[in-house]
Amino acid sequence: MEFLVDNLAPVMFLNLIVFLLMGFPVAFSLAANGVLYGLIAVHMGFIQPAIFQALPQRVFGIVANDTLLAVPFFTLMGLVLERSGMAEDLLETIGQLFGEIRGGLAIAVVLVGAMLAATTGVVSASVISMGLISLPIMLRYGYDRRLAAGVIAASGTLSQIIPPSLVLIILADQLGRSIGDMYRGAIIPGLLLTGLYIVYVVVITLLRPKAAPALPSDARIYIEPNGSRGMRSLAVLALLAAAGSYFTSSYYFRSHFAVPTDERIVVALMAWGICAWAIALVNRVLRLGVLSRIAERVTFVMIPPLFLIFLVLGTIFVGIATPTEGGAMGAVGAIAMAVLRGRLSLDLLKQAMDTTTRLSCFVVFILVGSTVFSLSFRGINGDVWVEHLLTAVPGGQWGFLIVVSVLTFVLAFFLDFFELAFIIVPLLGPVADKMGIDLVWFGVLLAVNMQTSFVHPPFGFALFYLRSVAPKEDYHDSVTGRLIPKVTTGQIYWGAIPFVCIQLTMVGTVMLFPGLVTHYKDNTAQVDTSTINLDTGSTYGAGVYGGGNAGDPGAAFR
């Protein structure tokens, strides 16, 4: 009993971990531990019974949180786009675009994974879609099984770091920071991670050319009558669209002064997409025959989802819309795109809404359970125990960040990102804030680290998703008729390990170069409110309206 009195907080935390490892549902494990140890603490006199009266208000606060509305909106947007065949069209188009180079199909998978990440935000949808569509093609043309499996599993996890990631929404809510800032901070690390995946594929093709061969000539379907690939036409289209984008965006910039860099990029890219799509549409309607088949295919397949991405994320980055409003626009835009493609059906809509409802309820129930747990945990000074435990680590901020990164990496072997976000982030966030660490940077660092939880052998969820759709037995290919060997679980695990190393490299990069994330901050002067001195006498008049300090705009705050 004396031991329990002195160590109630660590015993409570370890008991939670044991419950989770035994397979109990996360939400109920959190809530049950909170209630059980709360009653023990009341019996021991640590806390008053009245503390449980705060629970109903906390639960109502969760349900009334407008920020969490972004979760169902972005989920619905992604599911509608994925079920309407967008992933299949993108993989076919980009695969044909890069198919003539070694590793082209793998590069296409990475690029499509990044695009799906910016539209779906759900790992399972991305991995299963690319596993069903691209894995048979890669196996058909002789790709190394480990490379093919690793690329598909890792590319699917990009939806955890590239906005509108659901992980970033949860982390922003748990850390008390703006979702928009979290999105802006995560965009560069997400794109860099995409680039590292492509670099890895290129290196593999240089070292082992047979591991990722190019598509044979008979597999390239978008060929012109003269036998050419039509790439020159695509380049001309891109240049014409760039010229149109320059003139239209320049007019916008002249009428809007002091436009920040991110807004300039969003406006220029949206203008380029609109111009390219308009040129291709005129060519098709008037039957000019100027553009090649591959140029038209790329324009009509890639521009609409890219435009939707820039519309949603661009309005959030620029500040026109909140993330919740951006998610609502994205959901409506996805439904509109499905209608225009003639692929929206009542059955599709029911499936998407059913999955969205399940995922949203899953998030809310875990959040309610974590609220019950944190109420009792803080009541027995568990937060103080965690703070003393982590601040005692030698090395200050660096020691804290290294220990947290290692802890997150190890826990990711057993817990998924939702469990990590709701269990450890509320405990680590206040400690990081007291140590002067930027919480948006800290959140992105955790997001990149938690992303490895999906590709950790043997418990990575992305590996399970891929295993469910990868061939478990030898089969005859429907196109070539050849016998294709099965994909083993060991090949999936070994293929994921290099990408785990790449993700850990990205964790170190974000840690060493905080500017990759902290660019979200504006360059305006920050005012320290603790130094404000309001003087209503003559000094105020002289300092602000004239006198010796009239030329110093900061004089009134000093």
VENTA-V760557 format. One record per backbone hydrogen bond with DSSP energy under -1.0 kcal/mol. NH is the residue of the N-H (numbers start at 1). CO is the residue of the C=O. E is the energy in kcal/mol with one decimal. If there is no record, write none. Layout:
BEGIN
nh=<NH	NH>
co=<CO	CO>
e=<E	E>
END
This chain:
BEGIN
nh=<5	6	7	11	12	13	14	15	16	17	18	19	20	21	22	23	24	29	30	31	32	33	34	35	36	37	38	39	40	41	42	43	44	46	51	52	53	54	55	58	59	60	61	62	63	64	65	69	70	71	73	74	75	76	77	78	79	80	81	82	83	84	85	86	89	90	91	92	93	94	95	96	97	98	101	103	104	107	108	109	110	111	112	113	114	115	116	117	118	119	120	126	127	128	129	130	131	132	133	134	135	138	139	140	141	142	143	144	148	149	150	151	152	153	154	155	156	158	159	160	161	162	169	170	171	172	173	174	175	177	182	183	184	185	186	187	190	191	192	193	194	195	196	197	198	199	200	201	202	203	204	205	206	207	208	211	215	219	220	223	224	227	234	235	236	237	238	239	240	241	242	243	244	245	246	247	248	249	250	251	252	253	254	255	264	265	266	267	268	269	270	271	272	273	274	275	276	277	278	279	280	281	282	283	284	285	286	288	296	297	298	299	300	301	302	303	306	307	308	309	310	311	312	313	314	315	316	317	318	319	320	321	326	327	328	329	330	331	332	333	334	335	336	337	338	339	340	341	342	343	349	350	351	352	353	354	355	356	357	358	359	360	361	362	363	364	365	366	367	368	369	370	371	372	373	374	375	376	377	378	379	380	381	382	385	386	387	388	389	390	391	392	393	400	401	402	403	404	405	406	407	408	409	410	411	412	413	414	415	420	421	422	423	424	425	428	429	432	433	434	435	436	437	442	443	444	445	446	447	448	449	450	451	452	453	454	455	460	462	463	464	465	466	467	468	470	475	477	481	484	487	492	493	494	495	496	497	500	501	502	503	504	505	506	507	508	509	510	511	512	513	516	517	518	520	521	531	532	541	542	543	544	545	550	552	555	558>
co=<1	2	3	7	8	9	10	11	12	13	14	15	16	17	18	20	19	25	26	27	28	29	30	31	32	33	34	35	36	37	38	39	40	41	48	49	50	51	52	54	55	56	57	58	59	60	62	66	67	68	69	70	71	72	73	74	75	76	77	78	79	80	82	81	85	86	87	88	89	90	91	92	93	94	98	212	101	103	104	105	106	107	108	109	110	111	112	113	114	116	116	122	123	124	125	126	127	128	129	130	130	134	135	136	137	139	138	211	144	145	146	147	148	149	150	151	152	155	156	157	158	158	165	166	167	168	169	170	171	172	178	179	180	181	182	183	186	187	188	189	190	191	192	193	194	195	196	197	198	199	200	201	202	203	204	208	99	216	217	221	228	224	230	231	232	233	234	235	236	237	238	239	240	241	242	243	244	245	246	247	248	249	250	251	260	261	262	263	264	265	266	267	268	269	270	271	272	273	274	275	276	277	278	279	280	281	282	283	292	293	294	295	296	297	298	299	302	303	304	305	306	307	308	309	310	311	312	313	314	315	315	315	322	323	324	325	326	327	328	329	330	331	332	333	334	335	336	337	339	338	345	346	347	348	349	350	351	352	353	354	355	356	357	358	359	360	361	362	363	364	365	366	367	368	369	370	371	372	373	374	375	376	378	377	381	382	383	384	385	386	387	388	390	396	397	398	399	400	401	402	403	404	405	406	407	408	410	411	411	416	417	418	419	420	420	424	425	428	429	430	431	433	432	438	439	440	441	442	443	444	445	446	447	449	450	451	452	456	454	454	460	461	462	463	464	466	484	482	477	475	471	488	489	490	491	492	493	496	497	498	499	500	501	502	503	504	505	506	507	508	509	513	514	514	517	518	528	529	537	538	539	540	541	547	549	552	555>
e=<-2.2	-1.9	-1.5	-2.0	-2.2	-2.2	-2.6	-2.2	-1.7	-1.9	-2.3	-2.3	-2.3	-2.5	-1.6	-1.3	-1.9	-2.4	-2.6	-2.3	-2.7	-2.1	-2.2	-2.6	-2.8	-2.4	-1.5	-2.4	-2.0	-2.3	-2.1	-2.4	-2.0	-2.4	-2.0	-1.5	-1.5	-1.4	-1.2	-1.9	-2.5	-2.6	-2.1	-1.6	-2.1	-2.1	-1.4	-1.5	-1.6	-1.3	-1.6	-2.5	-2.1	-2.5	-2.3	-2.3	-2.5	-2.4	-2.0	-2.6	-2.6	-1.1	-1.1	-1.7	-2.1	-2.6	-2.6	-2.2	-2.5	-2.9	-2.0	-1.9	-2.0	-2.3	-1.6	-1.2	-1.9	-2.4	-2.4	-2.1	-2.0	-2.5	-2.8	-2.5	-2.0	-2.2	-3.2	-2.0	-1.5	-1.1	-4.3	-1.5	-2.8	-2.3	-1.9	-2.4	-2.5	-2.3	-2.0	-2.0	-1.2	-2.6	-2.6	-2.1	-1.6	-1.3	-2.6	-2.8	-2.7	-2.6	-2.4	-2.5	-2.0	-2.4	-2.6	-2.4	-1.7	-1.1	-1.0	-2.2	-1.5	-2.5	-1.3	-2.3	-2.9	-2.4	-2.0	-2.6	-2.5	-2.4	-2.0	-2.7	-2.5	-2.5	-1.6	-1.1	-2.2	-2.1	-2.7	-2.3	-1.8	-2.3	-2.4	-2.0	-1.9	-2.5	-2.3	-2.0	-2.5	-2.6	-2.3	-2.2	-1.6	-2.4	-3.3	-2.0	-3.3	-1.8	-1.2	-1.4	-2.6	-2.3	-1.4	-2.2	-2.3	-2.4	-2.2	-2.2	-2.7	-2.5	-2.1	-2.3	-2.4	-2.6	-2.2	-1.9	-2.3	-2.6	-1.9	-1.6	-1.5	-2.7	-2.1	-1.3	-2.0	-2.3	-2.2	-2.6	-2.5	-2.5	-2.4	-2.4	-2.3	-2.5	-2.3	-2.3	-2.6	-2.5	-2.4	-2.4	-2.3	-2.3	-2.5	-2.2	-2.0	-2.9	-2.5	-1.7	-2.2	-2.6	-2.5	-2.0	-2.6	-1.8	-2.2	-1.6	-1.9	-3.1	-2.2	-2.4	-2.6	-2.4	-2.5	-2.7	-1.3	-1.3	-1.3	-3.0	-2.7	-1.1	-1.4	-2.0	-3.0	-2.6	-1.9	-2.4	-2.4	-2.4	-2.2	-2.8	-2.6	-2.0	-2.4	-2.5	-2.2	-2.0	-2.5	-1.9	-1.3	-2.6	-2.2	-2.3	-2.4	-2.4	-2.4	-2.5	-2.4	-2.2	-2.3	-2.1	-2.5	-2.5	-2.4	-2.2	-2.2	-2.5	-2.8	-2.0	-2.3	-2.4	-2.5	-2.7	-1.7	-2.0	-2.3	-2.8	-2.0	-1.7	-2.8	-2.6	-1.4	-1.5	-1.7	-3.2	-1.8	-2.4	-2.4	-2.7	-2.2	-2.3	-2.8	-1.1	-1.2	-2.3	-2.9	-2.5	-2.4	-2.6	-2.4	-2.5	-2.7	-2.7	-2.4	-2.4	-2.7	-1.8	-1.5	-1.6	-2.6	-2.3	-2.7	-2.1	-1.6	-1.6	-1.3	-2.4	-3.0	-2.5	-2.5	-2.1	-1.5	-1.4	-2.5	-2.4	-2.4	-2.4	-2.4	-2.2	-2.3	-2.5	-1.9	-3.5	-1.4	-1.4	-1.7	-1.6	-1.1	-2.8	-1.2	-1.0	-1.6	-2.8	-2.3	-2.3	-1.8	-2.1	-2.2	-3.1	-1.4	-4.0	-2.3	-1.6	-2.4	-2.8	-2.0	-1.2	-1.1	-1.7	-2.0	-1.8	-2.2	-2.2	-2.0	-1.9	-1.9	-2.1	-2.1	-2.5	-2.0	-2.3	-2.2	-1.9	-2.2	-2.7	-1.5	-1.6	-1.9	-1.1	-1.1	-2.5	-3.0	-2.3	-1.6	-1.6	-1.7	-1.7	-1.1>
END
